[in-house]
Structure formats: C-alpha cells, structure tokens
Amino acid sequence: MKYKYNGTNPNYRWISVGLWLICTIFTFMMVTTIGILLPSISADLDLSPSQQGILVASAFWCTPFLAIPMSSWTSKFHPKPLTVWTLIAGSICLIIQGSSRSFFTLLSSRLVFGITLIAREPARPLLIRQWFPPKEIVLANSMGSMLFGGIVGGGLALVPIILQITHNEWRPVYFIFFAATLVLTISWVIFGKEKSSIDPEPEHSTSLRGIISGALSYRDLWIGGLGFTGSTITRSAFGSFLPTLMLNTKMISLQWTGTALGLSTVLGGLAGLVAGYVVMRTGGAKKFFLSFGVLLSVTYFGMANTNSELLLISLATINGIAWGFWPLLQTVPFQLPNISPRELAVASAFNQMAIAIGIAIGPLAVGFLQQATGDLQFSLSILSFSPSALILVGIFLKTERNKEK
C-alpha cells in the first residue's frame, strides 16, 4: 500500500513531523556529545586512546549490519508506536550508561542505544511522505536540518556548562538526558499523529528481499551515501577528539571548543534551511555539493591547526555554513522514480548506514592513528579531507530535485 498526501490538515504536519524530529535529534545529540564528556570519562575509567575511539564509535557499530534488514522489517509498523517503544528502550540504556562503573558496561549500553536509533529510522520517511507533498519534501528535510543545528549545537554548548556545575562528573549528564527523554516520550504520545491516507495501488515488492533489492538498485542512492560517509568521517572525528586536542595541546578550554562545535552545528542547520529553500525554488543542488565539499575540508584542516580561540570560532562559522548541503542529500531517496513507501524506508536506512559508517570510522581512525604516531593534531589533519567526497557527489549525482509540482 502507498501513503499519499491528500492536502487535509496541512498545518498539523509541522507539529507532528517536527516533534518526531525533535525526539530523534535529541537522542542523536546525546550520542554525539560524548566528545565533550570524553576527557572526564577517560580520567575516571582510565581509557587509552584506542579505547576512547572504540567507545565513541560503539553506538554505530551495528548500523552497517542492521540498518537495512531491520528497517525493511520495522517499516511495516506504524510510526507512532514504533517511535514510542524505541524511545523507552533508549531511556533504559541511558540509565545504564549513567550508572556504568566499567568500560565494558558503558560500551555495551551505548551499543544497544545505537540499535534503538536504527529501529526508529523508518518512521521518519514514512511520516514525511504522509504529511508533505513531493515538492515540499526538501523543505521538510531542511526543517530537520535546522532543528538538528539548534538541538545538537545547543547540546555541545550546554554540556560543558553542566560538567562545570557538576565538578566534571559525567554521570549526572546521562541522568539529565534520561529525564529529558521521558518528557519527550510523553509529548510524542500526546501530540504525535499519523496521517494515513492510503492509495490502493500495490507496492512494487512485497517480500523483504524484493523491497531491499528494489531500494538498492538506484545509482543515485549509492552516490549520495558516499557523500554522507565522507562528510561524517570528519565530523565524528572532530566532534570526538577536537575538545581533547584543544584542551591538552592548545590550552583552549572545553567551553571555547564546545561553543565552536555548537556554532558550526547551529549554522549548519540554518544554512540547510536556506539551501533547501533555494533548491526547492530554483534547483542547482550539485553546485552546493561541489562548493561545500571544498569549504568543509579547508575549514576542518584549519581548526585542527589553529592556536587561536578567535580563529577557531571564525573557521567554525564558515564550517557551519558549508554543512548546508545536508537536507539536499537527505532528499535524494524521495526523488528516486517510482519508489514505494517501504523501499523508501530502506533507502533512508541505507543513508543511515552510510552516515553510521562514517561516524564509526572517524573516531576509530583518529584513535588508532594517535596511538601509532602519538600526534593527535596530525591525525585530525589527515581526516580533514574526507568531506571532499562531496565533490564526487556534485559531479556524478543525476537527480537534483523533484520536478513534481
């Protein structure tokens, strides 16, 4: 069966889809802010650089293996209950993480927490396709990018303050995350709604194997995945280890680094909203991929090699603007011709897999490079150029925007 937008209750779509995005982005923020907590966790549990890299990457270990098969299965469930149960499961993992007294317990609970993110992902494309007409899907993804910037950027700036208040104790941060997740879960139960207008036309594939093979047969999906992986390798590497580099080598405080990373994330969300609107009106997504791929590589290299707080903030500002490509790349699966709802969920899961591979590779690569060379700055500098994969996206991607009006 196909979900089809029928134009009723158009205003509530911003509440329902927006609330789902807030719940999920807040969950992702809790994963990514571990870079700010890492110096405190490492001192408490006596972690080596390689263990630090393993811990950061652990939330995304299962995604390359589970994203597609799990999403092809969970896509048959309605988005509302799927979201509720994965949020509850994630809340339990947060309690375990905050209570962890060993590396293994923290690692295991973080890994399971990542699985809850995988299971929830199919709800996003299904909700967006239910509530938004094709020509406005890039705008919906741009809203997600803006919320991502505000929530994740705000978290990166706020967590150092919480650490300061708690005298550098990292466990209370997880208990605060747990309480906030409960509030969001209750809000979703009350206000989250589905819009299930049904088109009786059958899907192209009914078996799980047919759904997966149908989704993965699109060339542009693989090209977009390359862009996601290349950019997130560097983002996760810097989010995890730049605070440590600045604190231990450059004598720049966590507050400055957290502000820089938060600023970059916030501006990335705003830039994504602008880029999404421009592309929706005029096209030209490929130009954004080409220019932003260059800007990201240059600014990340500069951030790894600066000793100045002012220059760090300036580079982070330009870096944030360059992250405006994100919602354009997220929209690619929705533009694939004749893709069915469950194939769309698998295509979205493929993007999630590509993102997770990048997030997992980044900190692992830095951790082991630092272990081998003893130079964290050099390791981050090497990883700075991974976003140049976006240049290849700009060259080879065929689909720029949905032409349907």
N, C-alpha and C positions, 0 to 999 in steps of 0.2 A: 504493500500500500504506500501511496505517496502523500506526504503532507503538502498542502498547497495554501498559500496565503490568499485569503478572500477579502481582505480590506476592512473587517469589522474590528471594533475596539482598538484602533491604532495607537492610542496614547498609552495604554497599559503595557504595551510591548517594551517601553523603556524601563518600566518598573520591574517587570518580570525578568527580562534578559539582563538588565543592569544589576539586579540583586544577585542573580546567579553568578555573574562575572565578579561581583564584589566578594562573594563567598569563596570562589575558587582562587581569585588573585590573592586574597588574604592568606589562603592556605599556601600558595606558592611563595608569598613573601616570607612566611615562617621557615621555608626551606632555604631560601637564598640568603637570609640574614645570618646564617651560621658563620659567614666570613667575619662578621663583627664579633661574634662570640668566640671564635676560634682561639685567639690568644688566651682567653680565660679558661676555656675547656682544656687546651693543651697543657697549661700550667697545672690544672687540677688533676688531670688524668695522666700526665707525663707522656704525651704523644710525640712520636718522631715526625719529621716532615712527610714521610710516606704514609704514615697512619693518618695524618691530617688530610692528605689528599684522598685517601680511601674513604674516610668519614664523610667528607663533603660530597663525594661522588655517589655514595651508597644509596641516596634517595632515588637515583635514576638508573641504578644497575638493572632493574627488572624491565624497564620501559622498552629497550630494544627487543626483548624477547616476548613480552606480554602485551604490548600496546595494540598490535593488530589483532591477534586472536581474542584477547579479552574484549576489545571494543566491538569486534564483529558479533560477540555474544551479548554484551551488556547493552548494545544498541537496540535490542528488542524490548527493553524495559522502558517505561515511561520516564521522562527526565526528572519529574518531581521526586518520586520515591527513590530513584537511583541517587540523586543528589543528597537526600536526607541520610540515607544509610552510609554513604561514603564519608559524609561529614562526621557522623557519630563514630565511625571506625577511626577516622583521623584524630578525633578528640582523645580517644583511648591511647593512641600512640603518643600523643603529646604528654599525657600524664606519665607514661613510662619513660619518655626521654627526660622529662624534668626530674624524675626520681632515680635516674641512672647513676650508678657508682662504678661502672666499669666500661671500658671501651667496647666490649662485645655487646652489652645491653643497649648502649646508645646507638651503636651501628645497626643492630637488628631492628630496633624500633623505628629508626629513621628509614630503613629499607622498606618496612611494611607501610610506613606512612606514604612513601612514594607509590606503592601499589594502589592506595586509595585514590590518588590523583589519576592514575591510569584508568581505573574503573569509572570515574566520573566523567571523563572527557567526552564520550558520545553525546551527553546531554547538551553540550554547547552547540554543535552544528544543527542538531535537531530542533532546539529551541529557536535558533536564529532563522532557520528555514521556515519554521511555523509562523513566526511573527513578522518577518521582513520580506518585502518583495525583492526580486533579484537585483534591481538597480540600486537598492539601498543597503545591500549586504556589506559592501566595503565601508559604509558609514557605521554600521553596527560593529564591525571589527575595529574601526577607528575609536569608537567609544570604549571598547575593551582596552585598546592601547592607552587611552587617556587615563582610564581607571587604574591600569597596571602602573603607569607612571606615578600617579598620586599615592597609591597604596604601598607599592614596593619602595618607591623613593621615600615616602614618609617613614616606612619601617626602618630603612637604612639610616635615616637621620635620627629616629627616635630611640632605637635600641642602644646606642652609646649613652644616651641620657639615662635610660633605665639602668644600664650597667653601673653608671656613676652613682645613682641613687642607692643601688643595692650593694655598693662597695665591691664591684667587679665580680659579683656572684651571678653565674649564668643560669642556674636552675630556676630562679624566680621568673625569668623571662618566659620560660616554657609554660609556667603556670598561668601567667598573664595571657599567653597565646591560647591556652585551653579555655579560659573564661570567655575570651572574645569569640572563639569558635562556637561555643554553646549559644551565645547571643545571636550569632549569625544563623545558626541552625534553626533556632526558634523563629527567627524572622522569615526564613525561607519557607518553613512550614505554614506560616500565616499568610504571607504575601506572594509567594511564588505560585505562578499559574502556567498552565499549558494552553496552547491554542491549537487544537487538533482538528482542523478542517481536513477532510480526507478526500483524496482523489482516488476513485476505484481502479485506476489503471495499475496493473501488477508491476512489481519491480522486475528489473532485468534478470536478477538472480535470486533464487530462494535458498539455496544451500549456502552454508558458511564458506565453503571453498569457492563457490561461484561469486559470492559477494566480495571476497578478498581478491580473487584474480581480476574481477571486473574493475575494482578500485585501483589496483596497482598496474593496470595496463596503460594508464595515462602518462605520457612522456613528461608533461609539464610538472606533474606531481613530484617526480624524481629530481628535476632541476630545482624546483622550489625547496625540496628537502636539503639539497646541497647548500643553499643559502642559509637555511636555518642552522645546520650543523656548523658551518664555518663561522658564523657570527657568534653563536653561543659558546663555542670553544673558548673564545677570548673573553666573552662576558663573564663566564663562570670562573675562569682563571683569575681575572682581576677582582671579581667580587669576593673570591675566597682568600686571595693572598696579598692584594694591594694594601689592605689595612695593616697586615703584619710587616710588609716591606717598609711602609711609611713610618710605622711606629718604631721598629727596631733599627732601621738603617738610616732613614731620613730625619728622624726625630720630629715627625709630624703626627699629631695626636689622632686618636680614633675619631674624635669629633670632626676634625677637618676632613679626614678621608671619608667618613660616613656622609658628611654634607656633600662632598664632591660626587660620590656614587649616587646619593639620593637625588641630587640636582640633575645628574645625567639621566636618571630614570624618569623623573618628572617631566623634563623637557622632551624626552623621547615620546612620552605619551601625548603631549601637546602637539609635537611635530607630526606624529602619526595621524592625529585628527585633521590637521591641515592638509597633509599629503593625501589622506583618504578622500577629503572633500574635493581637492584639485583633480585627482584621478577619476572620481565619480563624474565630474563635470566635463573634463577635457581629455582624459586618457594620459598616456605618457609615463606609465609606471616604470618602464625599462630605464628611463633616464635617471629616475630616483635610485634604482639599484646600482647603476654604474657610479654615480657621484658619491652616494653614501658609503659604498664599499671602500672607496679610496679614503674618505674622511675618517671612517672608523679605524682603519689601520694606522693612519698617521697620528691620530689623537691618542690611541692606546699606547703607541710607542713613546710618545711624549710624556704621558702620565707615568710610565714606568721609569723614566729617566730624569724627571724633574726633582729639584730640591726645594721648590718654592710653593708655598701654600696658594699664593695668588695665581701662579701659572697652572697649578693643579686644578683650581676652580675654573679657570678660563678654558683649559683643554676639556674638562668635563662638560662645560656648556656646549661647546661645538660637538663633542661626542654625543651628547643627548639629542641634539638636532638630527644627527646622522642616523639615529635609531628610528626615525620616522618611517622607514621602509616596512616596519613590522606588519601593520594591518594590511598592507598591499600584498605581502607574501601569504598572509593568512587567508586571503580571499581567493587564492588560486584554486583550491578544491571546489569552491562553489561555482566557479566559471567553467569547470570541465563539462563538455557537452553530454547531455543525456545521462547524467549521473543520478542514481537513485538515492533515497534517504539513507539506507544502511550502507551503501557504498560510500556516501559522503562521510558517514561516521568513521568508516575505515580509513578514508583518505585523510580525515582530520587526525586520526590516530597515527597515521604514517608521519604526519608533520610533528606530532608529539614525540614520536620515536626519534625523528631526526634531531629535534631540539634536545631530547634527553641524552642522545649520543654525544652531542656537543658539550652539554653540561657535565657529563661524566668524564669525557676526555680532558677537558680543560684543567681541573684541579689535579687529576692524576698525573698529567704530563708535567705540570709545574712541580708537584711534589717530588716526582722521581728525577726530574732534571736538577732540582735543587739538591737532592740527595747525592746526585752524581757529581755536580760541579761545585756545590757549596755556594752558589751565587743565585739568590732569588731574583735580583734585578735582571740578570741575563736571561733567566728562564722566562720571566714575564715578557721581556723584549722579543724573544723568539716567537711567543704565542701572539704577539700583537698583530701579525699579518694574516691571521686566519680569516678575518672578515673580507679579505679580497675575493673570497668565493662569490660574493655578491656581484662582482664584475662579470663572472661567468653567467650568473642568472640574467643579468641585464642583456648579455649578448645572445643567449640561446633560448630564453623563455618566449614562447609564441603568443600566449594569451596575456593580454594587458588588462582588459576589463570586460565585464559582462555587457553586451550590447542591447540586452533586452530592456525595453522601457516599460 
